[in-house]
Amino acid sequence: MTFSVLLTGATGFVGRQVLRDLTQRNCEIYVLSRSAEQRFPDGVNVVQVSSIEQYTGEKLPDTLDCIIHLVAKAHVTENEAERDEYTRVNVDGTRALLTIARAKQVSHFVYMSSIKAVGEFPEHGKLSEADTCHPQGVYGETKWQAEQLLNELVSDNTKVSVVRPPLVYGAGVKANMAALIKLVKWLPALPFGGIDNRRSVISVRNLSDFVMTLVFKEPLIEYRHEVFVVADRASLSTSQLCRFIADGLVKKVQIVNIPEPLLVMLVKLIGMSKPWQKLTGNAEVQGIHPYKYFNWQAQRESVDEIIAMVREKK
């Protein structure tokens, strides 16, 4: 029988790449879409839904092999006042998918969480699957709450894989990475030379490759419920990231060495401390489980992926 998979969030940044990779596999694909006008590749079964948390599985086959749950309200303009909306999509939407997973006898549930469910900016070392969760902000909190719901599936003979990526980048990226590309594009010099930080990132193609590994490759060690922290192989400093972006823009950019304490004082004065931490803080991860269970490492190099991203965006 043909392997059947339900993909949510297929029109999102990560979802578009995952759908593209799924169409290269021998499987029957179902996607949820809010718009009847949205175009999908030939052969993809489209189910129109108005609200993820109210969907009960209409127009799906009697059984499904896998659910890949990517849909989420993201943290681009995270605001505590929008907590109800984050809860509706991230928590209640996941709860609805769990009900469908039980009804359709799903064998494998893959959930795209976030490193923000753990914390993102560790005081020491690198975040891994072993770290205690201290979610950051309403986005991180609701992603962590959704993760807890998945515990209910373990007793239902459904394998659960939770994926926690750091900052994801690639063609079509928005939010912080898009803002940084604009910064490098328009400024002749950047004040990051004195910042000795390290940040983990993952290209959307590497992330999708790991999702394909989870879904289609037999693990080296069997598991029922596991968390996977994934990232590109190398962590980058803000200076390195800017230089790679400049290479993609085919532009020379000066990285000026300004003492970090002076920069921190200046950003405090103008009320930009939080964006500054996101840009220059240490946010490294070191996933153990991708290699332990699948012998998986990111195949594409960050420098090549960043340059390709920028050139596609130009």
N, C-alpha and C positions, 0 to 999 in steps of 0.2 A: 504493500500500500504506500501511496505517496505521503511523505512527511508533511504535516499541516501545522502552520504557525500563524498566530494572531499577533500583529504588530500594532501597538498604539504609539502615537506621536510620530507617525510616518512623514508628516510634513515639516517637522522641526529640524533644527540644525543637525543633530545627531541622527534623527530618524531617517532623513533623506539618504544618508550614507549607508545606514543599516539596510534600508529597503533596496538600495542599489546592489549591495552585496548579496542580499537574499535572492534577488532575481537571477543571480549567477549560480544558484544552487537548485537542485532538483527537489522543489518543495511547492506546496500549495499555500499561497500567501493571502491572508485576510488583513485588511487595514480598516481602521476607524477614521472617519472624516466628518467634520462638521459642515463642510461645504460640498454641495452637489457639483460645483463648478471646478473643483480641484481635479487636476489631471494626474493619472498614475500610469505606470508602464502597463502594456498589454499583458493580460493574463492575471493581473492582481484583482482579487475580489474586494470590492469597496462596500463597506457598510456605513451608511450615513447615520450619525448620532448627533443629537443636539447637546447632550450633557453627559460627560463620562460617568459621573457618579450615579446617574439614573439608568445607565445601560444594563440590560439583563441578558444579553447574548443573542438577540434576534439576528436571524440570517447567517448564523454560524452553523457549521456541521455539528452532528450529534456529539462527536468527539474531536479533540484537538491534541496534538502532540506537545505543543509548546506555546507559551505566551511570552512575548518580549514587551515589557511594559516601560515605555519611555516617556509617555506624556506627563507633563508637569507644568506647574506655574513656576517659572524660573525667577532668579533673583536679580534681574537686570535693574529694576527700580524697587528693590525690596523696601517695604513700608509696613510697620506694625499695624497701621490702620487697615491694611488689607489682609489681616490674619484669617478672616473668615473665607476669603477667596483662596488663599493658600491651602487652608484646611479642606475646602470643598474639592479642589482638584487633586492635591497631593495625597491627602489621607482618605477622604471619602471615595475618590476615584479608584484608589488602590483597593479599598474594601469591596467595591463593586466587581473589580477584576478577580478578586479571590473567590467571590461567589460563582462567577462564571467558570473559573478554573475547576472548582469542585463539580459543577454541573456537567462540564465537558470532559471530565476525567483527564485533566492535563497532567502530563508526566513531568514537565519541567517548566518552572516559572522563573524568568530572568527579570530582575528589577534593577533599573538604572537609578541608583541613589546618587550621592555626592560626598566628597570628602568633607563638606560642610556639616554632614551628619556626625562627624567625629570632632571637628574643630577648625581645621585648616592651618592655623598659625601656632605651631607648638612652641613652647618656651625652650625646649631642648630637644635635639635629635630630630628624627624623621617619624612621621605618622605611619603606622602599619595596621594590619588587621587586629593586632593584639591590644591596641589602645582603647581605653575607656572613652565612651562617647560623651562629649560636651558640646552639643550642637550650637552653632553660631547663627543667631538671627532667626527670624520666622521661617525662612526657607529651609535652613538646616534643621530646625526643630520639626517641621512637618515632614521632611524627608526621613528623619529618624523615627518619627511616629509611624510612618508608613512601613518602615523596615520591621517594626515590632509586630505589625499585623501579620506579616509573612510567617511568623512562628506558628500560626494556626494551620498552615498547610502541611507542616511536617508530619502530623499524625494522619494526613489524608493520602499518604504514599505519593506525594508530589515533591520532586527535588526542587530546592530553592537556591538560586544564585543571585547574590546581591553584589552589584558592581559600584565601587566608590571611586570615581575619577577625580583628579584635581581640575584645574583650568583646562578646558577643551578648546582647541583652535583648529582652524582650517578654512577653506573657501566658504564665504558667506557668514563668517563669524561676526558677532555683534558685541555690544557691551564693552568691557574693559580692554580687550584685545583690539577691537576696532578703534577705540579712542587712542590707544598707544600708536597704532599705525598712522593715524592722522597727525599725532604729535611729531613723530619722526619725519613724516612727509613735509610738514610745514616749518619746522624749526631747524636752523642751521647748527645748533649746539644744544646738548642736553646735559643736565647737572648730575649725572649718575656715576661719575668716575670714582667718587669716594664711597659708594655704596657696595659693600661686600656681602651681598645677600645670595640666597639660593632658593629657587622656586621650581617645583615640579609641574610639568604640563604634559598634555597628551594630545597628539593630533587626532582629529576625528576619524581618520583612516586607520590609525593604530587601535583606537577604541573599538571601532566596528569590527576589526579583525579579531579582537579578543571576544566580542560577542559571538562571532561566527565560531570561534574555538569552543566556547561554552556550549553552544547549541549542537554542533556537529561532530565534535571530537570526543572520544571516550577518555575520561580522566584516568590518570595514572593511579590514583587512589579514589575509591568510591566515597561519595559524601551524600548527605541528605539536605543539609542546610549550611551554606558557607558564604563568607564575605570575601570579596576580592578587591584589593586596592591596586589600581593599574596606573602606569605613567610611562612616558617616553624614558629611554634608558638613562639619559643625562639630565641633570638639573641645570638650570640656567640662572645666571645673574641678570638683573635688569639691564646692565650694560651689554651683555652678550645678546640678549633678546633684541635690544634696539639695533645692534650692529647687523644681526641677521635680517631684520626688517629693512634696514637701509640697503643691504645687499639685494634684497628683492626689489626695492625701488630703484636700484642702480643709482644710488645717491651717496655722496660722502657726508658723513655726519660726525661732528666733534663731540666726544664724551668728556665733559669738563669735570675736573676733580675739585669739587667743593666739599669742605668738611661736613660730614653727616650731621653733627650737632647743630651747625648753623642752619642747615636745610630743615631739620626737625623743628627748630624754633620758628622759622619763617612760615612753615605750613600750619603750625599751631596758630600763629597770628592771623592767618587768613581763613582759618576754620576748615582746613583741608587734611586734617590728621588721618581720618579714616581712609579716604582715597589714597593717601600717601602710603599707608601701611599695606594696602592691597597691591600697590605698585612696587614697593621696595622691601616688604617684609620677607622673612624666611618662611617658606611654606613648602617644605620638602616631604615627600612620601617615599616609602620603600615597601612595596607590596611583596609579601612572601608567598602567598597562595597561588598566584598565577603560575609561577615556576614549579611550585611543589606539586600542584595537581595536573598541570598541563605542559610543563616544560616550556612555558610561554614567555617570550620577551618581545618588546616592541621591535618590529622589523625595519621600520622607516626612521631615519635619523631626523632629529628636531630641525637641524639647520636646513636640510632639504625641504622639509614640510613647511617651514616658516617662509622660506623664499618662494615656494610654489604658491602658498596661500596669498602672499602679497601680490605676486604677479597676476594671479587670477582676479584679484580685487581691483587692480589698477584700471 
